[in-house]
Amino acid sequence: MSKSAKVGRNRFKSAVLRVMSEECIWDVDKDLDSRTSSSHGRGKTQSSSSAQQPRRRYRSSALEGKEFVKIVTRDGVRNLLVPSKKPNTYDEFWPEKELVRLKNKAKVLTVEDKMRQLQDRLEENKKLKEESEMRKQRLREIDMAKNAKMEEQVDSYQVAENESKIKLLDRAYMAKQEQEEEVKQANRIILATKCSIIRDAQIAEKNEIEREFRNENLRLERMMLEERDKALVEEEKKRAEERKNLLKYSKEIRAQLEERESLRAREVERIEEEAVAMKRALAAIEKEEEEKQRIRNEKIQKTREALQKSSQWSLFFKNLAFEKERNAELKIQEYMRQRQERDKQLQLEKRLAKEEKEKEYVKILQRQQKLLESQTERNELEYRRQREEVEREFRRREKEAAIRKREMAEQIAKARSMQLEEVKRQRAMQIERDEANFKEFLDKLRIEKQREELRKKLRHENKYKYRDEIMAQMEEKRIKRREMEDKLKREQMALVDAERQREQNVKHVIQTKLKQMKENNVPEKFIKDVERQLNNLANLNLSIK
């Protein structure tokens, strides 16, 4: 996409966003000056303040007064909004939440920002936990301060104020303790006892007042007994359900303890396995180093053998070049010998041909002599002319033969010198090539040695680095495991202390209720019955635990 197309598209998007966000237009009244000039005093102040407030005028459409361009494409006809070159004369007002949201959306969160947000959330959760612990600690301090303040000797006003506070704390404490299950069970037992007492009193009173209502009282008594039986059955069901839950909780706690022990045993086994694996890894690394050292020694030995072989081949090629040069010289000598023999044979043939020609010439002379004797002067001149032509032809041939002989000798000498120069050049090139190969081989050997030393150093550093990382990880895991065990122990101790404190509070509340029953002149047998039921319930809960 070209730069102009991108700019046009960005302008189109900005124009559309500007039109969509322009929800209202603020307009100032045209008669602001007239109102300001005609108003006086308080009216003047009110008119000026009202004139300063803009009036909102809504458009019938967000695209009102905009210019469009119709473009026909393969997909159809499109109406494109033409961006306006004039600036927006109307102010745009964004809600604060929308502005904050757009600013947050405009930011690109990097990995560091995400980690920082996660760290902030973790710190906030930690802060909330600390505040919760502080509130719990304040409640504990209030409970402890309650008993401490009761023992202090203060003046009457402070005593009254402290008594009201203590009563308020006692009511809150009692309301809190009333939510305990043991206290609820004690309340149900006491309530049942009270019902029994009231029932006996009502029966006695009704027996004394009206005998005629005995049957009705008996019926009511049976109904109450049935309700009591139902209540007892429901109570037994609830107790059975509670016992079942307690058994379930005890089994879960026992399973958690067993699982924790198994996890600890598996962790010990895993640490031992990691130690064995690390020893094996170190042994494997040492074995690998020995193998690499052996391979490196073999490579060096092969390099030395290749170097020795290269020197042998160089000597062989030098001897071969010398042998070729000697053979070339022998060939040249043989060629020169054969050439000399050919020259001798050629000279012999020329001499024989010359003798033959001389003989022929003698014969011709004899015939000419005979012709001269028998012919006229004209024939003699013709003969002389023919003889001169024959002599010129003979001299020409001799000259051409001498020229060819000289040119052949020059070519042979030139070819021999060129051959010697080529042999010397080939020998020099071979020597330079051997020296360059030897030098290149030494450079490669040196570079390979440096690389091998560097790799050995890196392996050595990586081995110690890997060992340090493994030791650091093991130490970190050990510290985390110890912290987790300490945390679990603290949680268990806190749970045990809380349970012990709860039991003491429950016992105190139950004793207080029994004391109140004695103060209310409840018969002793009912009080003992309540104590017996509470003791049975406590023994049952203890056996379940």
C-alpha positions in Angstrom: 0.0 0.0 0.0 1.4 3.4 -1.0 2.1 6.2 1.5 -0.7 8.5 0.0 -3.2 5.7 0.3 -2.3 5.1 4.0 -2.6 8.9 4.7 -6.0 9.0 3.0 -7.2 6.0 5.0 -6.0 7.5 8.3 -7.7 10.8 7.4 -10.9 8.9 6.6 -10.8 7.0 10.0 -10.1 10.2 11.9 -13.0 12.0 10.2 -15.4 9.1 11.0 -14.3 9.0 14.6 -14.7 12.8 14.9 -18.2 12.6 13.5 -19.2 9.7 15.7 -17.8 11.3 18.9 -19.4 14.7 18.2 -22.6 14.0 20.1 -23.6 17.5 20.8 -22.6 21.1 19.7 -22.3 23.9 22.1 -23.6 27.2 20.9 -23.6 30.6 22.5 -26.7 32.7 22.3 -26.5 35.4 19.7 -28.1 38.0 22.0 -25.4 37.7 24.7 -24.4 41.3 24.3 -28.1 42.6 24.5 -28.9 40.6 27.6 -25.7 41.7 29.3 -26.3 45.4 28.5 -30.0 45.4 29.5 -29.5 43.6 32.9 -28.6 45.5 36.2 -27.6 44.4 39.7 -28.5 40.8 40.6 -30.3 40.4 37.3 -27.2 41.4 35.5 -25.1 38.8 37.4 -27.7 36.1 36.7 -27.9 36.9 33.0 -24.2 37.0 32.6 -23.8 33.6 34.4 -26.5 32.1 32.3 -25.0 33.5 29.1 -21.7 31.9 29.9 -23.2 28.5 30.0 -23.3 27.0 26.5 -26.5 25.5 25.1 -26.4 21.9 23.7 -27.9 21.5 20.2 -28.3 17.9 18.8 -27.8 17.1 15.2 -30.3 15.1 13.3 -27.5 13.0 11.9 -23.8 12.5 12.6 -23.1 12.9 8.9 -25.1 16.1 8.5 -23.3 18.7 6.3 -20.6 16.2 5.2 -19.3 15.8 1.6 -19.5 12.3 0.0 -17.9 10.8 -3.1 -19.6 8.0 -4.9 -17.2 5.3 -6.2 -18.3 2.4 -8.4 -16.3 -0.8 -7.8 -16.8 -4.5 -8.7 -18.5 -5.1 -5.4 -21.0 -2.3 -5.9 -21.3 1.4 -5.3 -19.6 2.9 -2.2 -20.2 6.4 -0.6 -16.9 7.6 0.9 -16.8 10.5 3.3 -14.4 13.3 2.2 -12.2 14.5 5.1 -12.7 18.2 5.7 -9.7 20.5 5.6 -11.3 22.9 8.1 -10.6 22.3 11.8 -13.4 21.2 14.0 -14.9 24.4 15.5 -17.0 22.5 18.1 -15.5 21.3 21.4 -15.6 17.6 22.1 -16.3 16.5 25.6 -15.4 12.9 26.7 -16.7 11.4 29.9 -13.9 10.8 32.5 -14.3 7.0 32.5 -14.2 6.9 28.7 -11.1 9.1 28.6 -9.3 6.9 31.2 -10.4 3.7 29.3 -9.1 5.1 26.0 -5.8 6.1 27.6 -5.4 2.6 29.1 -6.3 1.0 25.8 -3.8 3.2 23.9 -1.0 1.8 25.9 0.8 -1.3 24.6 1.5 -3.6 27.6 5.0 -5.1 27.4 6.1 -8.2 29.3 7.6 -5.9 32.0 4.3 -4.1 32.4 2.4 -7.3 32.7 4.9 -8.6 35.3 4.6 -5.3 37.1 0.8 -5.5 37.2 1.0 -9.1 38.4 3.4 -8.0 41.1 1.1 -5.2 42.1 -1.9 -7.6 42.4 0.2 -10.0 44.5 1.3 -7.1 46.7 -2.3 -6.0 47.1 -3.4 -9.5 48.0 -0.6 -9.7 50.5 -1.6 -6.3 51.9 -5.2 -7.5 52.3 -4.0 -10.6 54.1 -1.9 -8.5 56.4 -4.8 -6.2 57.2 -7.0 -9.3 57.9 -4.3 -10.6 60.3 -4.1 -7.2 61.9 -7.9 -7.2 62.5 -7.8 -10.7 63.9 -4.9 -9.6 66.2 -6.9 -6.6 67.3 -9.9 -8.8 68.2 -7.5 -11.1 70.1 -6.1 -8.1 71.9 -9.6 -6.9 72.7 -10.4 -10.3 74.2 -7.2 -10.3 76.2 -7.7 -6.7 77.3 -11.2 -7.6 78.6 -9.8 -9.7 81.4 -6.9 -7.3 82.0 -9.3 -4.3 82.4 -11.5 -6.1 84.8 -8.6 -6.5 87.3 -7.6 -2.8 87.2 -8.7 -0.4 89.9 -10.2 2.7 88.5 -12.5 5.4 89.6 -16.3 5.1 89.5 -16.8 6.8 86.2 -14.2 4.6 84.5 -15.6 1.5 86.3 -19.1 2.3 85.0 -17.8 2.9 81.5 -15.6 -0.2 81.6 -18.6 -2.2 82.9 -20.7 -1.0 80.0 -17.9 -1.9 77.6 -17.4 -5.2 79.3 -21.1 -6.0 79.1 -21.1 -5.1 75.4 -18.0 -7.3 74.8 -19.6 -10.0 76.9 -22.8 -9.8 74.8 -20.7 -9.9 71.6 -18.6 -12.7 73.0 -21.8 -14.7 74.0 -23.4 -14.0 70.6 -20.2 -15.3 69.0 -20.1 -18.4 71.2 -23.8 -19.1 70.6 -22.9 -19.9 67.0 -20.7 -22.8 68.1 -22.2 -26.2 67.5 -21.5 -27.5 71.0 -23.3 -24.5 72.5 -26.2 -25.0 70.2 -26.4 -28.6 71.3 -26.3 -27.5 75.0 -29.0 -24.9 74.3 -31.2 -27.6 72.7 -30.6 -29.9 75.8 -31.4 -27.0 78.2 -34.4 -26.0 76.2 -35.7 -29.6 76.2 -35.1 -29.6 80.0 -37.0 -26.4 80.4 -39.8 -27.8 78.3 -39.9 -30.8 80.6 -40.0 -28.6 83.7 -42.7 -26.5 82.3 -44.6 -29.6 81.2 -44.5 -31.0 84.7 -45.6 -27.8 86.2 -48.5 -27.5 83.8 -49.5 -31.1 84.5 -49.5 -30.5 88.2 -51.4 -27.3 87.9 -54.0 -28.8 85.6 -54.4 -31.8 87.9 -55.0 -29.5 90.8 -57.4 -27.1 89.0 -59.5 -29.2 86.7 -59.7 -33.0 86.7 -62.2 -32.9 83.8 -59.5 -31.7 81.5 -57.3 -34.8 82.2 -58.0 -36.5 78.9 -57.2 -33.3 77.0 -54.0 -32.9 79.0 -53.1 -36.5 78.3 -53.7 -35.9 74.6 -51.6 -32.7 74.7 -48.9 -34.7 76.7 -48.9 -37.4 74.0 -48.6 -34.7 71.3 -45.7 -33.1 73.1 -44.0 -36.5 73.6 -44.4 -37.2 69.9 -42.9 -33.8 69.1 -40.1 -34.4 71.5 -39.5 -37.9 70.0 -39.4 -36.3 66.6 -37.1 -33.6 67.8 -34.9 -36.3 69.4 -35.0 -38.3 66.2 -34.0 -35.2 64.2 -31.3 -34.5 66.8 -30.0 -38.1 66.5 -30.0 -37.7 62.7 -28.1 -34.4 63.0 -25.7 -36.0 65.5 -25.2 -39.0 63.1 -24.6 -36.6 60.3 -22.1 -34.6 62.4 -20.3 -37.8 63.4 -20.2 -38.8 59.8 -18.8 -35.4 58.8 -16.2 -35.6 61.6 -15.1 -39.1 60.5 -14.9 -37.7 56.9 -12.8 -34.8 58.1 -10.6 -37.0 60.1 -10.1 -39.3 57.2 -9.3 -36.4 54.9 -6.8 -35.0 57.4 -5.2 -38.4 57.8 -5.1 -38.8 54.0 -3.5 -35.4 53.7 -0.9 -36.3 56.3 -0.2 -39.5 54.5 0.0 -37.8 51.2 2.4 -35.2 52.7 4.6 -37.9 54.0 4.6 -39.7 50.6 5.4 -36.4 48.9 8.3 -35.9 51.3 9.5 -39.4 50.6 9.1 -38.9 46.8 11.0 -35.6 47.1 13.9 -37.3 48.9 13.9 -40.0 46.3 13.8 -37.4 43.5 16.7 -35.5 45.1 18.7 -38.7 45.3 17.8 -39.5 41.7 18.9 -36.0 40.6 22.2 -36.5 42.4 22.7 -39.9 40.7 21.7 -38.3 37.4 24.1 -35.4 37.9 26.9 -37.9 38.6 26.0 -39.9 35.5 25.9 -36.6 33.5 29.3 -35.6 34.8 30.7 -39.1 34.0 29.1 -38.9 30.5 30.6 -35.5 30.0 34.1 -36.8 31.1 33.7 -39.8 28.8 32.6 -37.4 26.0 35.7 -35.3 26.7 37.9 -38.3 26.5 36.3 -39.5 23.3 36.7 -36.0 21.8 40.4 -35.9 22.9 40.9 -39.3 21.3 39.2 -38.1 18.1 41.3 -35.0 18.2 44.5 -37.0 18.6 43.5 -39.2 15.8 42.8 -36.2 13.7 46.2 -34.7 14.5 47.8 -38.1 13.7 45.9 -38.2 10.4 47.0 -34.6 9.7 50.6 -35.6 10.3 50.3 -38.6 8.1 48.6 -36.5 5.4 51.4 -33.9 5.8 54.0 -36.7 5.4 52.1 -38.1 2.5 51.9 -34.6 0.9 55.7 -34.2 1.3 56.2 -37.6 -0.3 53.9 -36.8 -3.1 55.7 -33.4 -3.6 59.0 -35.3 -3.8 57.5 -37.8 -6.2 56.1 -35.0 -8.4 59.5 -33.3 -8.3 61.2 -36.5 -9.4 58.6 -37.0 -12.0 59.1 -33.5 -13.4 62.9 -34.1 -13.4 62.4 -37.4 -15.2 60.1 -35.7 -17.7 62.6 -33.0 -18.3 65.4 -35.6 -18.7 63.2 -37.6 -21.1 62.5 -34.4 -23.0 66.2 -33.6 -23.3 66.9 -37.2 -24.4 64.1 -36.8 -27.0 65.7 -33.6 -28.2 69.1 -35.2 -28.4 67.6 -38.2 -30.3 65.8 -35.8 -32.6 69.0 -33.9 -33.3 70.8 -37.1 -34.0 68.1 -38.3 -36.3 68.1 -34.8 -37.9 71.8 -35.0 -38.5 71.4 -38.4 -40.0 68.7 -37.1 -42.2 70.9 -34.2 -43.2 73.7 -36.5 -44.0 71.3 -38.7 -46.0 70.0 -35.6 -47.7 73.5 -34.4 -48.5 74.4 -37.8 -49.8 71.2 -37.8 -52.0 72.0 -34.3 -53.1 75.5 -35.2 -54.0 74.3 -38.3 -55.8 71.7 -36.1 -57.6 74.3 -33.6 -58.4 76.6 -36.3 -59.8 73.6 -37.6 -61.8 72.9 -34.1 -63.0 76.5 -33.5 -63.9 76.5 -36.8 -65.7 73.3 -35.7 -67.4 74.9 -32.3 -68.1 77.9 -34.0 -69.6 75.6 -36.1 -71.7 73.7 -32.9 -72.7 77.0 -31.3 -73.5 78.0 -34.2 -75.5 74.7 -34.1 -77.4 75.0 -30.4 -77.7 78.5 -30.8 -79.0 77.2 -33.2 -81.5 74.4 -30.8 -82.3 76.8 -28.0 -82.6 78.8 -29.9 -85.0 75.7 -30.8 -87.0 73.6 -27.6 -86.6 73.9 -24.1 -87.5 74.8 -21.0 -85.5 71.3 -20.5 -84.6 71.0 -23.9 -83.0 74.1 -23.2 -80.9 72.6 -20.1 -79.5 69.4 -21.9 -78.6 71.3 -24.5 -76.8 73.2 -21.9 -74.8 70.0 -20.3 -73.8 68.5 -23.6 -72.6 71.6 -24.4 -70.7 71.5 -21.1 -68.8 67.8 -21.7 -67.9 68.7 -25.1 -66.5 71.5 -23.6 -64.5 69.3 -20.8 -63.1 66.6 -23.4 -62.1 69.3 -25.5 -60.4 70.6 -22.5 -58.4 67.1 -21.5 -57.5 66.4 -25.0 -56.1 69.6 -25.0 -54.2 68.8 -21.6 -52.7 65.3 -22.7 -51.6 66.7 -25.9 -50.1 69.3 -23.8 -48.1 66.6 -21.4 -46.9 64.3 -24.3 -45.8 67.2 -25.9 -44.0 68.0 -22.7 -42.1 64.4 -22.0 -41.2 64.0 -25.6 -40.0 67.1 -25.3 -37.8 65.7 -22.0 -36.4 62.3 -23.5 -35.7 63.9 -26.6 -34.0 66.1 -24.3 -31.8 63.1 -22.1 -30.9 60.9 -25.1 -30.1 63.7 -26.6 -27.9 64.1 -23.3 -26.0 60.3 -22.9 -25.6 60.1 -26.5 -24.4 62.9 -25.9 -21.8 61.2 -22.6 -20.7 57.8 -24.5 -20.3 59.5 -27.2 -18.3 61.1 -24.7 -16.0 57.8 -22.8 -15.6 55.8 -26.0 -14.9 58.4 -27.0 -12.3 58.3 -23.5 -10.7 54.5 -23.5 -10.7 54.4 -27.0 -9.1 56.9 -25.9 -6.4 54.8 -22.8 -5.7 51.6 -24.9 -5.7 53.1 -27.4 -3.2 54.4 -24.5 -1.0 50.9 -22.8 -1.1 49.1 -26.1 -0.3 51.5 -26.8 2.5 51.1 -23.3 3.9 47.3 -23.5 3.6 47.3 -26.8 5.3 49.4 -25.4 8.2 47.0 -22.4 8.5 44.0 -24.8 8.6 45.7 -26.9 11.1 46.5 -23.9 13.3 42.9 -22.5 13.0 41.4 -25.9 13.8 43.7 -26.1 16.8 42.6 -22.7 18.0 38.9 -23.6 17.5 39.4 -26.9 19.3 41.0 -25.0 22.3 38.1 -22.5 22.2 35.5 -25.3 22.2 37.3 -27.1 25.0 37.3 -23.9 27.0 33.6 -23.3 26.4 32.7 -26.9 27.3 34.7 -26.5 30.5 33.0 -23.3 31.4 29.5 -24.7 30.4 30.2 -27.8 32.5 30.9 -25.7 35.7 28.1 -23.3 34.9 25.6 -26.2 34.5 26.9 -27.7 37.8 26.4 -24.4 39.6 22.9 -24.0 38.1 22.0 -27.5 39.3 23.3 -26.8 42.8 21.5 -23.5 42.9 18.2 -25.1 41.8 18.6 -27.9 44.4 19.4 -25.3 47.1 16.4 -23.2 46.1 14.1 -26.2 46.1 15.4 -27.2 49.5 14.7 -23.7 50.9 11.2 -23.6 49.4 10.5 -27.1 50.8 11.7 -26.0 54.2 9.6 -22.8 54.1 6.5 -24.8 53.0 7.0 -27.3 55.9 7.4 -24.4 58.4 4.3 -22.7 57.0 2.3 -26.0 57.3 3.5 -26.4 60.9 2.6 -22.9 61.8 -0.9 -23.4 60.2 -1.4 -26.6 62.1 -0.3 -25.0 65.4 -2.6 -22.1 64.7 -5.5 -24.5 64.0 -4.8 -26.5 67.1 -4.6 -23.3 69.3 -7.8 -22.0 67.8 -9.6 -25.3 68.4 -8.3 -25.4 72.0 -9.4 -21.9 72.7 -12.8 -22.6 71.1 -13.3 -25.6 73.3 -12.4 -23.6 76.4 -14.8 -20.8 75.4 -17.6 -23.4 74.8 -16.9 -25.0 78.2 -17.0 -21.6 79.9 -20.3 -20.7 78.2 -21.9 -24.1 79.1 -20.8 -23.7 82.7 -22.3 -20.2 82.7 -25.6 -21.5 81.5 -25.6 -24.3 84.1 -24.9 -21.7 86.8 -27.8 -19.5 85.5 -30.1 -22.6 85.7 -29.0 -23.1 89.4 -29.6 -19.4 90.1 -33.1 -19.7 88.5 -33.9 -22.5 91.1 -34.1 -25.3 88.5 -34.5 -28.6 90.3 -31.2 -30.5 90.8 -32.3 -33.6 89.0 -32.8 -31.6 85.8 -29.4 -29.9 86.1 -27.7 -33.3 86.6 -29.6 -34.7 83.6 -28.4 -31.8 81.5 -24.8 -32.3 82.8 -25.0 -36.0 82.0 -26.2 -35.4 78.5 -23.5 -32.7 77.9 -20.8 -35.1 79.2 -22.1 -37.9 76.9 -22.0 -35.5 74.0 -18.5 -34.3 74.9 -17.3 -37.9 75.2 -18.9 -38.8 71.8 -17.2 -35.9 70.1 -13.9 -36.8 71.7 -14.2 -40.4 70.6 -15.0 -39.2 67.0 -11.9 -37.0 67.0 
